[in-house]
């Protein structure tokens, strides 16, 4: 049976379920209007975003000022390219998202395994996802459930020739998702797009350093790092590569030294920054 996801687009006060094309009335039918106080708050938050210069600034802003108009528990911001209706993620910034979640995403083949992202790529409109509507099982859904991401509101933006695309996914939003969230995303994402590109631009020098460190790994060390990213133990890597567990341990130690990190998780995280 084909898995069913409540991935919806709000159009004319109705939620369109793309699997069954059933039109369901939205509980909140009044027009979405930012009243004067909310209007002022919105522009205050946008004004503060202009001060973002680094990834740390972006995360502090997302966890601070942005919460006033778009409360959320976690945020993923991506910069990449769109090729044949798939996203090629080049840079990634997260707020309050466990590394274990990202590692599981990588093992599933990357963010293109997310039906939320797939739906956005198809429509380029805000996508709303509610966990409570699901009655099926999948690897992606299990990962989302395991980390308590009970809902998602996602949207992105491409420049005129689509050479640069940003994508944002908010989770753990403390209320039912409505048309208001869709409208807010449409207004916020152009500003998030500029802020994220500016913030990640400050990391270009660091990324060049990381790329050099990864190039300095031997072919075998790169293989071992790949399997570390898949969550395999030294023994499991030894079985895959048909070498001794002691040899794998030595490779891991050399990887940590060359990447200037202390743990396997840090080594994997560093390698993900340039993918």
N, C-alpha and C positions, 0 to 999 in steps of 0.2 A: 504494500500500500504506500502510495506516495506521501511523504511527510507534509504536514500542513502547518504553515507558520502564519501567525497573524501579522502580516507585514502590510501596512496600510498607508494610504495617501488620503489626506483630507481634502475633499473637493466639494464646494457648495454645501457645507454643513453636513456632509455624509462621509462615512468611512468606506472606502472601496477595498474589499478583500479580493486580492488578485487571484487567489486560488479558485474561489467559488463565484466571484462577482456578485455577491449578495450585498445589497445596499442596506446599511443599518443607520438609523438616525443617531446623530451625536446628541448626547444628553444636553450639552451646552449649546443652545440654538441662538442665543443673542449674539449680535455682532461683536467681533473682537475689537475693542477700542481701548487704547492706552489712555487712561485718564490723566489729568494734568500732573499729579504727583508721580505716577508711574512713568509718564512721558519724561519728566525731569530726571528721574532715576536712570532711565535708559541712557540718556545723553551723558549723564555723569559717568556711567560705567564705560561708555564708548570713549569719553574723554580720557579716562584713566588708562585705557588700553593703548593710547598713543605713547605712553611712557615705557612700554614693554621693549626691551632691547635684547634680553637673553632668555634661554629656556627657563631659568629660575624665575625671572620676572613673569613669564607667561603663566607658570604654575601657581605662583603667589597670587596673581590677578584672578585666575580661574577659581582658586579656593577662597578668594576674598571678595572683591567687588562684584564679580560676575554672579556670585550666589544671590545677590540682592534681586536680580531680575530673572535668573534662570538657575534655581537651586538644583544641585545634583551631587552625587557621591563620587563618581569617577568620570574621567574624560579622556578620550583618545583623539589626538590630532595627528594627521598624516599629510605628508607632502609627497607627490609622486606624479606618474604619468598614467594616461588611460590608453591602452592598446587593445583593439579588438574587444571592446566592452569588458576588459579586465583591468584591474588596478595594479600598477607596478609601483609598490611603495618604496620610496627612496629614503625618507627620513620620518622618524616617529617620535612623538612626545606624548607622554601619558601623565595623568594626575590621579594619584591614589589607586592605581591599578596594580595588583600583584604580579610579580615577574612570572609566577607559575601559570597565570592565565595566558600571558604572551607566549610562553614556551609551548603550551598546549595548542595554541593557535598555529604556531610554526609547524608543529608535528602534523596538523591537519592540512597543511599545504598553504598556510598564510591566510590573510584576511579575506581573500576571495572565496574562502569556504563559508563566510558569513552570508546568510540569505538577506540580512539587512543591507549590507554593502551591495550585493547583487541587485537588490531592488532599487537602490539609489542609482546604480549605474544604468539601469533600464529606464528610469523615469526622470532622474536629476531633480527630483522634488523631495521635500522633507519626508522621512520615513519614520513611522511610529510603531513600536513593538511592545506588546504587553505579554509577559510570561504567563499571567493567570489564564490566558485564553488557550494555552497549549495542552494537548492531551496525547502527545506523541513523544517518541524518544529519538535522539540523534546524538552523535558525538559532539557536535557544536552546541546543542542545547544542554547537554550534560555539563560541558565546561562553563557555560553561562550560569547554570543553576548552582554549580559547585562554588562559584565565587559571588553568589548573591546578586547578580545583575538582573534584577527582576523586571526591568523595563529598559528601553533604549529609545532615544530620539536622535536621529542622524540626518545630516545634510552636508553638502560640499559645494565647491565652486571651482570652475575651470576658467583659465584666462581665455582670451578670444580665440587663440589657435589651439587650445587644449594642451599646450606644451607643459603647463604646470597646473596641477590639480591639488586642492586641499580637501580633506574629508574629516568630519568631526562626528564623534559618537558619544553622547551623554548617557550615563546609566545611573541607576539608583536615584531616580527622580522621585521625590517624596509626595507624589500625588498622581491621580489618574491623568494619563496623557489625553490632551484635547486639541482642538483646533488652535487654541492660543499658543501651544508649544510649537506647532507647525509654523504659525505666523512669526513667532519670535525667532525661530531658526532662520527664516528667510531674511529677517532684518539683521540678525547678529552675524551670520556667516561671512558676509563680505568684510566685516571688520576683523573677525577671527582669522580670515584668510591672510590679510595684510599683516596682522600681529604675529601669526605663526611663522610666516616666511621671514619676517624681520628677525624673530627670535632665533630661528634655526640657522639663519645666515651667519649669526655670530659664532656658530659651532663649526664652520667650514674648515678652519685651521685645525681644530681638534680632530675632525673627521679625516683630514689628510694624514695626521699622525697615526691614527688608528689603522688606516688603510696600509700605511708603510709597515706597521707592526705585523699586520696579517700577511702581507706579501713576504715578510721575512720568515714565516713559518714554512717548514718543509712540506712536501706533498703529503707525507704520512701524518704529520701534525695537523694539517688541514682536514684530513679524513677523520682523525680522532676528534677534533673540535666539532666537526659536523655531527658525529654520533653523540657527543656530549650534549649538543643542542637538541637531540632527539630524546634526551633523558635516560640514555643507557648507562649502565654501570661499567666499571673497568672490565669485569668478567664478560659482560655481554659484548663489549667492543672487541675484546680479545677473540671471542667466538666468531664475530662477523669478519674481522680482518685476518683471522687465523694466525695470530701471534700470541705470545705469552701475556698473561695478566701483568706480570712484572714489567714487561716492555711497554704496555699501555700506560702503566703508572709513571714510568719515566717520561713518556711523551707528554702526559698531562702536566707534569712538573715543568718541563721545558716550555710548554704553552703558557703557563702562568707567568713564568719569568719573562718571556718575550713580550707578552701583552701587559706586563706590569700590573698584575692583579693578584688577589690573594685566594680566590675561590673559583671553582668550576662555573658557578652561576654567573660570576662577574665576567668570566671569559666569554661565556655564551652571550651575555648582554652586550658586551663590547662588539662582538662580531655582528650582532643584529643591527647595530647603529648604521652600518653602511650598506644594508641590504634593501 
